[in-house]
Amino acid sequence: MADSLVRYEQADSVAIVTMDDGKVNALSPALIAELETTFDRAEKQAKAVVLTGRKDRFSAGFDLRVLMSGPKPATELLTAGGALFLRLYELS
C-alpha cells in the first residue's frame, strides 16, 4: 500500500474514489480527512463521484480502536464521520 489511504481516478466526468488502508478500510480520523480532501478535488473536477473500496473490501465502519479509546476521541470520530456522510449524500 502507498502512503495514501485514498486513491483518486477520473473516467470522463466521473471521479472514482477508492479507500484502501491495506486492511478493512475502517473509518479512522486519517481516512476521513483524506476522503474530505479527495471530495474537494472531485467537486472541482467531476460531475459524479463513485466511492469504493479495494477489491473484496468496502469498509468495516468506524475504527473500533478509536471508539473504545474514550469519549472525546469517539465523539470527534462520530462527528467527523457524520459530516462526511452528509457531504457524500449532498454531492451533486
DSSP file (Angstrom, degrees, kcal/mol; ACC not computed):
  #  RESIDUE AA STRUCTURE BP1 BP2  ACC     N-H-->O    O-->H-N    N-H-->O    O-->H-N    TCO  KAPPA ALPHA  PHI   PSI    X-CA   Y-CA   Z-CA
    1    1 A M              0   0    0      0, 0.0     4,-0.1     0, 0.0    20,-0.0   0.000 360.0 360.0 360.0 141.5    0.0    0.0    0.0
    2    2 A A        -     0   0    0      2,-0.2     0, 0.0     1,-0.1     0, 0.0  -0.176 360.0 -94.2 -75.3 177.2    1.2    3.5   -0.8
    3    3 A D  S    S+     0   0    0      2,-0.0     2,-0.2    -2,-0.0    -1,-0.1   0.806 104.1  83.2 -64.5 -29.0    1.3    6.2    1.9
    4    4 A S        -     0   0    0      1,-0.1    -2,-0.2     2,-0.0     3,-0.1  -0.494  63.5-157.6 -79.7 145.2   -2.2    7.4    0.9
    5    5 A L  S    S+     0   0    0     -2,-0.2    15,-3.2    25,-0.1     2,-0.4   0.547  80.4  51.6 -92.3 -11.1   -5.3    5.8    2.2
    6    6 A V  E     -A   19   0A   0     13,-0.2     2,-0.4    15,-0.1    13,-0.2  -0.984  66.6-156.6-132.9 137.1   -7.4    7.0   -0.7
    7    7 A R  E     -A   18   0A   0     11,-2.6    11,-2.7    -2,-0.4     2,-0.5  -0.926   8.6-156.3-113.3 138.6   -6.8    6.8   -4.5
    8    8 A Y  E     +A   17   0A   0     -2,-0.4     2,-0.3     9,-0.2     9,-0.2  -0.960  18.6 164.3-117.0 128.5   -8.4    9.2   -7.0
    9    9 A E  E     -A   16   0A   0      7,-2.0     7,-3.3    -2,-0.5     2,-0.4  -0.940  20.3-149.6-132.9 158.1   -9.0    8.4  -10.6
   10   10 A Q  E     -A   15   0A   0     -2,-0.3     2,-0.5     5,-0.2     5,-0.2  -0.991   9.4-172.7-135.0 130.3  -11.2   10.1  -13.1
   11   11 A A  E >  S-A   14   0A   0      3,-2.6     3,-2.3    -2,-0.4     2,-0.3  -0.964  71.5 -51.9-118.7 110.0  -13.0    8.5  -16.1
   12   12 A D  T 3  S-     0   0    0     -2,-0.5     0, 0.0     1,-0.3     0, 0.0  -0.446 124.0 -20.2  55.4-120.4  -14.6   11.2  -18.2
   13   13 A S  T 3  S+     0   0    0     -2,-0.3    34,-3.3    33,-0.1    35,-1.5   0.197 117.7  99.2-102.8  17.7  -16.6   13.3  -15.8
   14   14 A V  E <   -Ab  11  48A   0     -3,-2.3    -3,-2.6    32,-0.2     2,-0.4  -0.914  60.8-149.2-109.8 123.4  -16.8   10.6  -13.1
   15   15 A A  E     -Ab  10  49A   0     33,-3.1    35,-2.9    -2,-0.5     2,-0.6  -0.755   7.4-156.8 -86.7 132.7  -14.4   10.6  -10.1
   16   16 A I  E     -Ab   9  50A   0     -7,-3.3    -7,-2.0    -2,-0.4     2,-0.6  -0.949   8.8-169.5-113.2 112.6  -13.6    7.2   -8.7
   17   17 A V  E     -Ab   8  51A   0     33,-3.2    35,-2.9    -2,-0.6     2,-0.5  -0.907   3.9-168.3-107.7 118.2  -12.5    7.4   -5.1
   18   18 A T  E     -Ab   7  52A   0    -11,-2.7   -11,-2.6    -2,-0.6     2,-0.4  -0.930  10.5-149.3-115.5 122.3  -11.1    4.2   -3.7
   19   19 A M  E     +Ab   6  53A   0     33,-2.8    35,-1.2    -2,-0.5   -13,-0.2  -0.708  26.0 161.5 -84.5 136.1  -10.4    3.6    0.0
   20   20 A D        +     0   0    0    -15,-3.2     4,-0.1    -2,-0.4    -2,-0.0  -0.608  16.1 159.6-158.8  94.3   -7.5    1.3    0.8
   21   21 A D        -     0   0    0     -2,-0.2     3,-0.1   -20,-0.0   -15,-0.1   0.350  65.3-109.0 -93.2   5.7   -5.9    1.2    4.2
   22   22 A G  S    S+     0   0    0      1,-0.2   -17,-0.0   -17,-0.1    -2,-0.0   0.385 101.2  48.6  84.5  -5.2   -4.4   -2.2    3.5
   23   23 A K  S    S-     0   0    0      3,-0.1    -1,-0.2    34,-0.0     0, 0.0   0.206 124.6 -36.4-128.5-110.0   -6.8   -3.8    6.0
   24   24 A V  S    S-     0   0    0     -3,-0.1    36,-1.4    -4,-0.1    37,-0.2   0.252  72.5-115.0-112.4  11.3  -10.6   -3.3    6.4
   25   25 A N        -     0   0    0     34,-0.2    36,-0.4     1,-0.2     2,-0.2   0.889  43.7-172.8  55.4  43.9  -10.9    0.4    5.5
   26   26 A A        -     0   0    0     33,-0.2     2,-1.3    34,-0.2    36,-0.2  -0.467  33.1-108.8 -66.3 137.2  -12.1    1.3    9.0
   27   27 A L  B     +c   62   0B   0     34,-3.2    36,-1.9    -2,-0.2    -1,-0.1  -0.561  53.4 166.9 -75.0  97.8  -13.1    4.9    9.1
   28   28 A S     >  -     0   0    0     -2,-1.3     4,-2.7    34,-0.2     5,-0.2  -0.563  53.2 -99.9-100.9 167.9  -10.3    6.5   11.2
   29   29 A P  H  > S+     0   0    0      0, 0.0     4,-2.2     0, 0.0     5,-0.2   0.895 125.0  50.4 -56.1 -39.0   -9.6   10.2   11.6
   30   30 A A  H  > S+     0   0    0      2,-0.2     4,-2.1     1,-0.2     5,-0.2   0.915 111.2  46.6 -67.3 -43.0   -6.9    9.9    8.9
   31   31 A L  H  > S+     0   0    0      2,-0.2     4,-2.4     1,-0.2    -1,-0.2   0.914 112.7  50.0 -66.2 -42.0   -9.1    8.1    6.4
   32   32 A I  H  X S+     0   0    0     -4,-2.7     4,-2.5     1,-0.2    -2,-0.2   0.920 110.0  50.9 -61.9 -43.2  -11.9   10.6    6.9
   33   33 A A  H  X S+     0   0    0     -4,-2.2     4,-2.1    -5,-0.2    -1,-0.2   0.911 111.3  47.7 -61.7 -42.5   -9.5   13.5    6.4
   34   34 A E  H  X S+     0   0    0     -4,-2.1     4,-2.4     2,-0.2    -1,-0.2   0.883 110.7  51.7 -66.8 -37.4   -8.2   12.1    3.2
   35   35 A L  H  X S+     0   0    0     -4,-2.4     4,-2.7     2,-0.2    -2,-0.2   0.924 108.7  51.1 -64.2 -42.9  -11.7   11.4    1.9
   36   36 A E  H  X S+     0   0    0     -4,-2.5     4,-1.9     2,-0.2    -2,-0.2   0.933 112.0  46.6 -58.8 -46.8  -12.7   15.0    2.6
   37   37 A T  H  X S+     0   0    0     -4,-2.1     4,-1.7     1,-0.2    -1,-0.2   0.898 113.2  49.4 -62.4 -41.2   -9.6   16.3    0.7
   38   38 A T  H  X S+     0   0    0     -4,-2.4     4,-2.5     1,-0.2    -2,-0.2   0.876 108.3  52.6 -68.2 -37.7  -10.4   13.9   -2.2
   39   39 A F  H  X S+     0   0    0     -4,-2.7     4,-2.6     2,-0.2    -1,-0.2   0.854 104.2  57.8 -66.8 -33.3  -14.0   15.0   -2.3
   40   40 A D  H  X S+     0   0    0     -4,-1.9     4,-1.1    -5,-0.2    -2,-0.2   0.947 110.0  44.3 -56.4 -47.6  -12.8   18.6   -2.5
   41   41 A R  H  X S+     0   0    0     -4,-1.7     4,-1.8     1,-0.2     3,-0.5   0.923 112.1  51.8 -62.5 -46.1  -10.9   17.7   -5.6
   42   42 A A  H  X S+     0   0    0     -4,-2.5     4,-2.8     1,-0.2    -1,-0.2   0.887 104.6  56.2 -61.1 -40.2  -13.8   15.7   -7.1
   43   43 A E  H  < S+     0   0    0     -4,-2.6    -1,-0.2     1,-0.2    -2,-0.2   0.831 112.5  43.0 -62.4 -30.9  -16.2   18.5   -6.6
   44   44 A K  H  < S+     0   0    0     -4,-1.1    -1,-0.2    -3,-0.5    -2,-0.2   0.804 126.5  28.9 -81.4 -31.0  -13.9   20.8   -8.7
   45   45 A Q  H  < S+     0   0    0     -4,-1.8     2,-0.3    -5,-0.1    -2,-0.2   0.628 113.0  49.9-110.1 -16.5  -13.1   18.2  -11.4
   46   46 A A     <  -     0   0    0     -4,-2.8   -32,-0.2    -5,-0.2   -33,-0.1  -0.799  53.3-147.8-129.2 164.4  -16.0   15.8  -11.8
   47   47 A K  S    S+     0   0    0    -34,-3.3     2,-0.3    -2,-0.3   -33,-0.2   0.593  89.7  24.5-101.9 -17.3  -19.8   15.7  -12.3
   48   48 A A  E     -b   14   0A   0    -35,-1.5   -33,-3.1    -6,-0.1     2,-0.4  -0.978  67.6-147.4-145.8 155.3  -20.3   12.5  -10.3
   49   49 A V  E     -b   15   0A   0     -2,-0.3     2,-0.5   -35,-0.2   -33,-0.2  -0.989   3.5-164.6-129.7 133.5  -18.4   10.5   -7.6
   50   50 A V  E     -b   16   0A   0    -35,-2.9   -33,-3.2    -2,-0.4     2,-0.5  -0.981  10.4-159.3-114.0 122.5  -18.2    6.8   -7.0
   51   51 A L  E     +b   17   0A   0     -2,-0.5     2,-0.3   -35,-0.2   -33,-0.2  -0.893  26.2 153.5-101.9 127.7  -16.9    5.8   -3.6
   52   52 A T  E     -b   18   0A   0    -35,-2.9   -33,-2.8    -2,-0.5     2,-0.2  -0.888  34.6-128.7-143.0 171.1  -15.5    2.3   -3.5
   53   53 A G  E     -b   19   0A   0     -2,-0.3     5,-0.2   -35,-0.3   -33,-0.2  -0.670  45.2 -77.4-113.0 175.0  -13.0    0.1   -1.6
   54   54 A R  S >  S-     0   0    0    -35,-1.2     3,-2.2    -2,-0.2    -1,-0.2  -0.176  78.3 -55.8 -65.2 170.4  -10.3   -2.1   -2.9
   55   55 A K  T 3  S+     0   0    0      1,-0.3    -1,-0.2    -3,-0.1     3,-0.0  -0.192 126.3   5.1 -52.1 133.3  -11.3   -5.4   -4.3
   56   56 A D  T 3  S+     0   0    0     -3,-0.1     2,-0.3     1,-0.0    -1,-0.3   0.530 120.1  76.8  71.3   9.5  -13.3   -7.6   -1.8
   57   57 A R    <   +     0   0    0     -3,-2.2    -3,-0.1     1,-0.1   -38,-0.1  -0.867  37.6 162.9-154.2 116.4  -13.4   -4.8    0.8
   58   58 A F        -     0   0    0     -2,-0.3     2,-0.3     1,-0.2    -4,-0.2   0.852  68.2 -47.8 -90.3 -77.9  -15.6   -1.7    1.1
   59   59 A S        -     0   0    0     -6,-0.1   -34,-0.2     1,-0.0    -1,-0.2  -0.973  26.0-145.2-159.8 144.6  -15.4   -0.6    4.8
   60   60 A A        -     0   0    0    -36,-1.4     2,-0.2     1,-0.4   -34,-0.2   0.385  57.3-117.0 -88.2   2.5  -15.7   -2.2    8.2
   61   61 A G        +     0   0    0    -36,-0.4   -34,-3.2   -37,-0.2    -1,-0.4  -0.603  68.5   2.8  94.6-159.2  -17.3    1.0    9.5
   62   62 A F  B    S-c   27   0B   0    -36,-0.2     2,-0.6    -2,-0.2   -34,-0.2  -0.291  85.4 -97.0 -65.9 148.0  -15.9    3.3   12.2
   63   63 A D    >>  -     0   0    0    -36,-1.9     4,-2.1     1,-0.2     3,-0.5  -0.528  31.5-157.2 -67.8 110.6  -12.5    2.4   13.7
   64   64 A L  H 3> S+     0   0    0     -2,-0.6     4,-2.3     1,-0.2    -1,-0.2   0.810  89.0  61.7 -63.2 -31.6  -13.3    0.5   16.9
   65   65 A R  H 34 S+     0   0    0      2,-0.2     4,-0.4     1,-0.2    -1,-0.2   0.909 108.5  43.3 -62.3 -39.7   -9.9    1.3   18.4
   66   66 A V  H X4 S+     0   0    0     -3,-0.5     3,-1.2     1,-0.2     4,-0.3   0.928 113.1  51.6 -69.7 -44.7  -10.7    5.0   18.3
   67   67 A L  H >< S+     0   0    0     -4,-2.1     3,-0.6     1,-0.3     7,-0.2   0.849 113.5  44.8 -60.4 -34.6  -14.3    4.5   19.5
   68   68 A M  T 3< S+     0   0    0     -4,-2.3    -1,-0.3     1,-0.2    -2,-0.2   0.475  93.5  81.3 -89.0  -2.6  -13.0    2.5   22.5
   69   69 A S  T <  S-     0   0    0     -3,-1.2    -1,-0.2    -4,-0.4    -2,-0.2   0.545 109.0 -62.3 -84.4  -5.0  -10.2    4.9   23.4
   70   70 A G    <>  -     0   0    0     -3,-0.6     4,-2.0    -4,-0.3    -1,-0.3  -0.650  51.6 -79.0 141.9 164.3  -12.5    7.3   25.3
   71   71 A P  H  > S+     0   0    0      0, 0.0     4,-2.7     0, 0.0     5,-0.2   0.881 119.6  51.9 -62.3 -41.4  -15.5    9.6   25.0
   72   72 A K  H  > S+     0   0    0      2,-0.2     4,-2.5     1,-0.2     5,-0.2   0.965 113.6  41.0 -65.5 -52.8  -13.6   12.5   23.4
   73   73 A P  H  > S+     0   0    0      0, 0.0     4,-2.3     0, 0.0    -1,-0.2   0.887 116.6  51.3 -62.2 -35.9  -12.0   10.6   20.5
   74   74 A A  H  X S+     0   0    0     -4,-2.0     4,-2.6    -7,-0.2     5,-0.2   0.932 111.2  46.8 -65.6 -44.9  -15.2    8.7   19.9
   75   75 A T  H  X S+     0   0    0     -4,-2.7     4,-2.4     1,-0.2     5,-0.2   0.915 112.9  49.6 -62.7 -43.5  -17.3   11.8   19.8
   76   76 A E  H  X S+     0   0    0     -4,-2.5     4,-2.4    -5,-0.2    -1,-0.2   0.905 112.5  47.6 -62.8 -41.7  -14.8   13.5   17.4
   77   77 A L  H  X S+     0   0    0     -4,-2.3     4,-2.7     2,-0.2    -2,-0.2   0.931 113.4  46.8 -65.7 -45.8  -14.7   10.5   15.1
   78   78 A L  H  X S+     0   0    0     -4,-2.6     4,-2.5     2,-0.2    -2,-0.2   0.873 112.7  50.4 -65.8 -36.6  -18.5   10.2   15.0
   79   79 A T  H  X S+     0   0    0     -4,-2.4     4,-2.1    -5,-0.2    -1,-0.2   0.933 113.4  44.8 -65.7 -45.9  -18.9   13.9   14.4
   80   80 A A  H  X S+     0   0    0     -4,-2.4     4,-2.1     1,-0.2    -2,-0.2   0.890 114.4  50.1 -64.6 -39.3  -16.4   13.8   11.5
   81   81 A G  H  X S+     0   0    0     -4,-2.7     4,-2.6     2,-0.2    -2,-0.2   0.903 109.2  50.7 -66.7 -41.1  -18.0   10.7   10.2
   82   82 A G  H  X S+     0   0    0     -4,-2.5     4,-2.3     2,-0.2    -2,-0.2   0.908 110.8  48.9 -61.6 -42.6  -21.5   12.2   10.3
   83   83 A A  H  X S+     0   0    0     -4,-2.1     4,-2.3     2,-0.2    -1,-0.2   0.886 111.1  51.0 -64.4 -38.7  -20.3   15.3    8.4
   84   84 A L  H  X S+     0   0    0     -4,-2.1     4,-2.6     2,-0.2    -2,-0.2   0.922 110.0  48.8 -64.0 -44.6  -18.6   13.0    5.8
   85   85 A F  H  X S+     0   0    0     -4,-2.6     4,-2.3     2,-0.2    -2,-0.2   0.904 111.7  49.4 -63.6 -41.0  -21.8   11.0    5.3
   86   86 A L  H  X S+     0   0    0     -4,-2.3     4,-2.0     2,-0.2    -1,-0.2   0.917 110.8  50.4 -63.4 -42.7  -23.8   14.2    4.9
   87   87 A R  H  X S+     0   0    0     -4,-2.3     4,-1.1     1,-0.2    -2,-0.2   0.924 110.2  49.8 -60.9 -44.6  -21.3   15.5    2.4
   88   88 A L  H >< S+     0   0    0     -4,-2.6     3,-0.6     1,-0.2    -1,-0.2   0.917 110.5  50.5 -59.4 -43.2  -21.5   12.3    0.4
   89   89 A Y  H 3< S+     0   0    0     -4,-2.3    -1,-0.2     1,-0.2    -2,-0.2   0.865 113.1  46.3 -62.5 -36.8  -25.3   12.5    0.4
   90   90 A E  H 3< S+     0   0    0     -4,-2.0    -1,-0.2    -5,-0.1    -2,-0.2   0.558  80.1 120.3 -87.1  -8.9  -25.2   16.1   -0.8
   91   91 A L    <<        0   0    0     -4,-1.1   -42,-0.1    -3,-0.6    -3,-0.0  -0.332 360.0 360.0 -57.0 130.8  -22.6   15.6   -3.6
   92   92 A S              0   0    0    -44,-0.1    -1,-0.2   -49,-0.0    -4,-0.0   0.435 360.0 360.0-112.6 360.0  -24.2   16.6   -6.8
